[in-house]
Amino acid sequence: MQDIDTYLQGLVQSKRLFSLIMLVCTSIAMVYIPYGAILNSLLRDVPIVMKAIIKALVYTVPIIACFRYVFKDVKEQIFKKVLWTQHLLCIVFACILVFFVNSWANFLEGLMPINPVENIMDKNSQQDMILSIPGLLIQLFGENIMFISFLLFWYKCMTYTRIKSKGIVIVSIILAGITFGMMHLTAYQFNFLQCILIIGITAS
């Protein structure tokens, strides 16, 4: 935990809170600005694969551009070269995470009536979902950057408190997860419990 605290401190110590707020606002704007309907209208004759990629780029590029601008002086620390063994390790962790999410969701279902709803994408045909995979991969990269943005923002905020370093890391991760979960409200029909407790906590 101390290593994580030192790493995060190195990333945000030279950053103004205002720049991190702008980064967070950019992420929120790209989620809640209703540009989807406009794009659907403009791209109605475009093949599904290209439509998914274009929509994902419109969502992802502003987030990444803002993130790279804010952290341009420490980008080598953030975007390190990943080894093949690390890729394989990520796949293993992803499988474990899927199992954990299902177990956590079932556990919460037994405690409280969350009434989980399907993602909007789940209502598309199977063929449309398969053709949308390239765009989904781009979008997931943007969502990862978004979560990191929330984490660094909350960590910076927590450094102004008297919480000990270990507590700062834990609180920042939890708050980042909750904020990230709230970004999925429109995708899950504003089911707050599902977005916070299932999506947000598991993202943490």
HELIX and SHEET records of a PDB file:
HELIX    1   1 GLN A    2  VAL A   12  1                                  11    
HELIX    2   2 LEU A   17  TYR A   32  1                                  16    
HELIX    3   3 GLY A   36  LEU A   42  1                                   7    
HELIX    4   4 ILE A   48  VAL A   70  1                                  23    
HELIX    5   5 LYS A   72  VAL A   74  5                                   3    
HELIX    6   6 LYS A   75  ILE A   78  1                                   4    
HELIX    7   7 TRP A   84  LEU A  111  1                                  28    
HELIX    8   8 ILE A  120  LYS A  123  5                                   4    
HELIX    9   9 GLN A  126  LEU A  131  1                                   6    
HELIX   10  10 ILE A  133  MET A  158  1                                  26    
HELIX   11  11 SER A  165  MET A  182  1                                  18    
HELIX   12  12 PHE A  192  LEU A  193  1                                   2    
HELIX   13  13 GLN A  194  GLY A  200  3                                   7    
HELIX   14  14 ILE A  201  ALA A  203  1                                   3    
END                                                                             
